Amino acid sequence: MIDMLSSARQAIHPGQFSRRNFLVKSSYFGALYAAAKLIPMPALAAELAGDSRVSQTPIVDKGFASVRKVGEGLYATISDPSKGFQTLCNGGFLAGKDSALMIEGFNSTAGAAFQMDALRMVSQVPVKSALDTHYHFDHSMGNGFYAGNGIPLWAHANAAKRIVESYGALQGVDKAAALAPLEKAVKDSKTELARKHRDENLGMVTNVFNIVNGTVLALPNHPIDPAKLPIKMDLGGLTAVIESYPGHSGTDIIIRVPEQNVVYTGDLLFSGLYPVTFDTQSTVSGWRQTLKTFASWDKDTVFVPGHGSVCGQEGIALFRALFDDIEEQARKMHKAGVPAAEAADLYVVPEKYKNISIFVWDFSIAPTITKLYAEWGAK
């Protein structure tokens, strides 16, 4: 039917909630993160404790998100969903002498407004543009704030189309009919583990359905042709380099400030979390090549991820290691003749990664395994 629903049929992380409690007692946004068992994580990775570019104290902290300096004119907005759901993803802004660039629309207009208020705490320059790093709901549902304030909204050339196809297609649709395939997937599960995965997936997609149907969509109006990247944006004494890499969504854009070795990665980096590969245009091999590129950059690079703590190269190394471990286990299952559909539920989190969060099994582990099988020409 659409990306979100069709992709959601594949698998999930064992949850502690019954489906009834999950859907009835949890708030829309709370369920998104309760389902994934996300735990509060520090805004900064330990490796950045001594980095003079990165402020240890935020300029503002509202609980659900804080904003801190990560370079000269560079700021990171770091979400903490355990304390609220106005932002969900990370973002940030770049403030030069002449203008500013806002990064992410977040999942609500309140989230985008919060980031604008933070900008005004440090600079009064006009906002040249806002930019969605990709089309997913938690990065774009708050775009209406920018549209309402006449701010040009940049994104990958395919982002607007994907928003309409994935989320516009859900608006006004009968919920029971839309979710019926996921209900059936729960009932048809052959094992208790698979049933838990499908059940959590149903809860997640139900919440996304509700979020989207409570949002007035605002589409990016400045499409970025990836074939013409990289491009530079002059903000006045501060230059942002906009680049595109494959991996998470097929619409992924990053913002680099090479002079300061700071990178806003969008969801091409989940810091301290397993990768999320549910998107039909997500590519495991492409994403791993992108991470190899990130790892080749300066050892002192500061990465502002799409989710999780601001980190350095240690965060990139961990994320690559998570991909490696999933592949190692998937390859063993493949060699043993385990079909992809079964293998998708059988990954075992190693003890050393027990504190690494999984954002819904069917959005993360399961599609990573099935995509690996597909890359190997297996089913």
C-alpha positions in Angstrom: 0.0 0.0 0.0 2.7 2.4 1.0 6.3 2.2 2.3 5.4 2.4 6.0 2.7 -0.2 5.9 4.2 -2.6 3.4 7.6 -2.5 5.0 6.1 -3.0 8.4 5.1 -6.6 7.6 8.5 -8.1 8.1 9.4 -8.5 11.9 9.9 -6.8 15.5 11.7 -6.7 18.8 10.2 -8.7 21.7 8.3 -6.2 23.8 7.1 -6.2 27.4 3.6 -4.9 26.5 0.5 -6.8 25.5 -1.0 -5.4 22.3 -4.0 -4.1 24.3 -1.8 -2.2 26.8 0.5 -1.1 24.0 -2.2 0.5 21.9 -4.6 1.6 24.7 -2.3 2.8 27.5 0.6 4.3 25.6 0.5 7.8 24.1 1.1 8.1 20.3 4.8 9.1 20.6 5.4 7.3 23.9 4.6 4.0 22.3 7.1 4.6 19.5 9.9 4.6 22.0 8.5 2.3 24.7 8.1 -0.4 22.0 11.8 -0.1 21.1 12.8 -0.2 24.8 14.8 2.9 24.2 16.6 4.2 27.3 17.6 7.8 28.0 21.1 8.3 26.7 23.6 11.2 27.2 23.5 14.0 24.7 27.2 13.6 24.2 29.3 10.5 23.9 32.1 10.2 26.5 34.7 10.6 23.8 33.7 14.2 23.4 34.2 15.2 27.0 37.4 17.0 26.3 36.6 18.4 22.9 36.8 22.2 23.2 34.5 22.7 20.2 31.6 21.0 22.1 29.9 22.7 25.0 29.3 20.4 27.9 26.4 22.7 29.0 23.4 23.2 26.7 22.2 26.7 25.8 18.6 25.4 26.5 17.2 22.2 27.8 13.5 21.5 27.7 13.8 17.9 28.6 12.4 16.5 25.4 15.4 18.1 23.6 18.4 20.2 24.4 20.6 22.4 22.2 24.3 22.9 22.6 27.2 24.4 20.7 29.3 21.9 18.7 31.4 24.4 16.8 31.7 28.1 15.9 28.2 29.0 14.8 27.2 25.3 14.9 24.5 23.9 17.2 23.1 20.4 17.7 19.5 19.7 18.8 19.5 16.4 20.7 16.2 14.7 21.5 15.5 12.7 24.6 12.2 10.9 23.9 12.1 9.6 27.5 11.2 13.2 28.5 8.8 14.2 25.7 7.9 13.8 22.1 8.0 17.2 20.4 11.1 16.5 18.4 12.0 12.7 18.5 14.9 13.0 16.1 18.0 15.1 16.4 18.7 18.2 14.3 20.5 21.5 14.7 21.3 24.8 13.1 24.2 26.7 11.6 24.3 30.4 12.2 26.7 32.5 10.1 27.2 36.3 10.1 24.5 36.8 7.4 22.0 33.9 7.7 21.2 30.6 9.3 20.3 27.1 8.1 17.9 25.0 10.1 18.2 21.2 10.0 15.1 19.0 10.3 11.4 19.6 10.5 11.1 17.1 13.3 7.8 15.2 13.9 5.8 18.3 15.0 5.6 22.0 14.4 6.3 22.4 18.2 9.6 20.8 17.7 10.6 23.0 14.8 9.4 26.1 16.8 11.6 25.0 19.7 14.6 24.9 17.5 13.8 28.3 16.1 13.6 29.7 19.6 17.0 28.3 20.4 18.5 30.0 17.3 17.1 33.3 18.5 18.9 32.8 21.7 22.3 33.1 19.9 21.6 34.9 16.7 19.1 37.3 15.0 20.2 36.6 11.4 17.5 35.7 8.9 16.9 32.0 8.2 18.1 31.3 4.7 16.5 27.9 4.5 15.5 24.8 6.5 16.5 21.3 5.4 15.0 17.9 5.9 17.8 15.3 5.9 15.2 12.8 4.5 11.5 12.3 4.2 10.6 10.1 7.2 7.8 11.3 9.4 10.0 12.1 12.5 12.0 14.4 10.3 9.3 16.1 8.3 5.9 16.2 10.0 6.8 19.6 11.6 7.6 21.2 8.2 4.4 23.3 8.5 6.3 25.6 10.9 8.7 26.6 8.2 6.0 26.8 5.6 4.0 29.1 7.9 6.9 31.4 8.4 7.9 31.6 4.7 11.1 29.7 5.1 12.3 27.8 2.0 12.5 24.1 2.7 15.2 22.1 1.1 15.3 18.3 0.8 16.4 15.6 -1.6 14.6 15.9 -5.0 12.5 12.8 -4.2 11.6 13.7 -0.6 8.3 15.5 -1.4 7.1 12.6 -3.6 8.0 10.1 -0.9 6.1 12.1 1.8 3.0 12.1 -0.4 3.3 8.4 -1.2 4.0 7.3 2.3 2.0 9.7 4.5 -0.4 11.5 2.3 -1.7 8.2 1.2 -2.6 7.4 4.8 -4.6 10.5 5.5 -8.3 9.9 5.6 -7.9 6.2 5.0 -10.0 3.7 7.1 -7.7 2.7 9.9 -9.1 -0.9 10.2 -8.6 -1.5 6.4 -5.1 0.0 6.5 -4.0 -2.1 9.4 -5.7 -5.3 8.4 -2.6 -6.8 6.8 -0.6 -6.2 9.9 -3.3 -7.7 12.1 -3.3 -10.8 9.8 0.5 -11.0 10.1 0.2 -11.2 13.9 -2.4 -14.0 13.6 -0.5 -15.9 11.0 2.8 -15.9 13.0 4.2 -19.4 13.4 6.2 -18.9 16.6 5.7 -16.9 19.8 8.8 -14.8 19.0 7.5 -14.0 15.5 4.2 -13.1 17.0 5.8 -10.7 19.5 7.7 -9.1 16.6 4.6 -8.7 14.4 2.6 -7.4 17.4 5.0 -4.7 18.2 5.2 -3.7 14.6 1.4 -3.4 14.5 1.6 -1.1 17.5 4.3 1.1 15.9 2.5 1.5 12.6 -0.8 2.2 14.4 0.9 5.1 16.1 2.5 6.4 12.9 -1.0 6.2 11.3 -2.4 8.4 14.1 0.5 10.9 13.9 0.1 11.3 10.2 -3.6 11.7 10.4 -3.1 14.5 13.0 -0.7 16.4 10.8 -1.1 19.0 8.0 1.6 17.9 5.5 4.0 20.6 4.3 6.2 19.5 1.4 9.8 20.6 0.7 9.7 23.3 -2.0 13.4 23.5 -2.9 14.4 20.1 -4.3 18.0 19.1 -4.2 19.2 17.2 -7.2 21.7 14.6 -5.9 23.5 14.5 -9.2 24.5 18.2 -8.7 25.9 17.6 -5.2 28.0 18.5 -3.4 27.0 22.2 -3.2 28.0 24.9 -0.8 25.8 27.2 1.1 27.4 30.5 2.2 25.9 31.7 5.5 28.5 34.5 6.0 31.9 33.4 7.3 30.4 29.9 7.6 30.1 27.5 4.7 27.8 24.4 4.8 28.5 21.6 2.3 25.4 19.6 1.3 26.0 16.1 0.2 24.0 12.9 -0.5 24.9 9.3 0.4 23.0 6.0 0.1 21.8 3.9 3.0 18.8 4.7 5.1 15.9 6.1 2.9 16.9 6.8 -0.7 16.6 10.5 0.1 19.5 11.0 2.5 21.2 14.3 2.7 24.0 15.3 5.1 25.5 18.7 6.0 29.2 19.0 6.5 31.3 21.9 7.8 34.8 20.6 6.7 36.7 23.6 8.1 35.5 22.6 11.6 35.2 18.8 11.1 31.5 18.7 12.0 28.9 16.6 10.2 25.1 16.5 10.6 24.4 13.0 9.3 20.6 12.6 9.5 19.7 9.0 9.9 22.8 7.7 8.1 24.0 7.4 11.7 22.1 6.1 14.7 24.5 6.7 17.6 24.2 4.0 20.2 21.3 2.3 18.4 20.9 -0.5 15.8 20.4 0.6 12.2 16.9 1.1 10.8 16.6 -0.3 7.3 12.8 -0.8 6.8 12.6 1.6 3.9 12.2 0.0 0.5 15.0 2.2 -0.8 17.3 1.4 2.1 20.4 -0.5 1.0 22.6 -2.4 3.4 25.7 -2.5 1.1 25.3 1.1 0.2 24.9 2.2 3.8 28.0 0.3 4.8 30.0 2.0 2.1 28.7 5.3 3.3 29.9 4.5 6.8 33.3 3.5 5.4 33.4 7.0 3.9 32.5 8.6 7.2 35.3 6.5 8.9 37.8 7.9 6.4 37.2 11.5 7.6 39.4 13.2 10.1 39.8 11.3 13.4 38.5 14.4 15.3 35.3 14.7 13.3 32.2 15.5 15.4 29.1 13.7 14.2 25.5 14.9 15.0 23.5 11.8 14.3 19.8 11.5 13.4 19.2 9.7 16.8 21.4 9.2 19.8 24.4 11.0 21.3 26.6 13.4 19.5 29.8 11.3 18.9 33.1 11.0 17.2 34.7 8.3 15.2 34.0 5.8 18.0 30.3 6.1 17.2 30.9 5.3 13.6 33.0 2.3 14.5 30.3 0.9 16.8 27.6 1.4 14.1 29.7 -0.4 11.6 30.3 -3.2 14.1 26.6 -3.6 14.6 26.1 -4.1 10.8 29.0 -6.6 10.9 27.4 -8.6 13.7 24.1 -8.8 12.0 25.7 -10.0 8.8 27.8 -12.6 10.6 24.8 -14.1 12.2 22.7 -13.9 9.0 25.4 -15.5 6.9 25.6 -18.5 9.4 21.9 -18.9 9.1 22.0 -18.6 5.3 24.7 -21.3 5.1 22.6 -23.5 7.4 19.7 -23.2 5.0 17.5 -21.1 7.2 15.0 -19.1 5.0 15.2 -15.3 5.1 11.7 -15.0 6.7 12.7 -17.2 9.6 16.2 -15.8 9.9 14.7 -12.3 10.3 13.4 -13.3 13.7 16.4 -15.3 15.0 19.1 -12.7 15.4 20.5 -12.8 19.0 21.9 -9.6 20.5 25.4 -10.4 21.8 26.1 -9.6 25.4 28.5 -6.8 24.5 25.6 -5.0 22.7 22.9 -5.6 25.3 22.8 -1.8 26.0 22.3 -0.9 22.4 18.7 -0.1 21.7 16.6 -1.5 18.8 14.0 0.8 17.3 11.3 -1.8 16.6 12.5 -5.1 15.2 10.6 -5.0 11.9 12.1 -1.6 11.2 15.6 -2.6 12.1 16.9 -6.2 12.5 14.4 -8.0 10.3 14.8 -5.9 7.2 18.5 -5.8 7.6 18.7 -9.5 7.5 16.2 -9.9 4.6 18.1 -7.3 2.6 21.3 -9.1 3.2 19.7 -12.3 2.0 18.5 -10.5 -1.1 22.0 -9.1 -1.8 23.2 -12.7 -1.6 20.6 -13.8 -4.1 18.8 -15.8 -1.5 15.2 -16.0 -0.2 
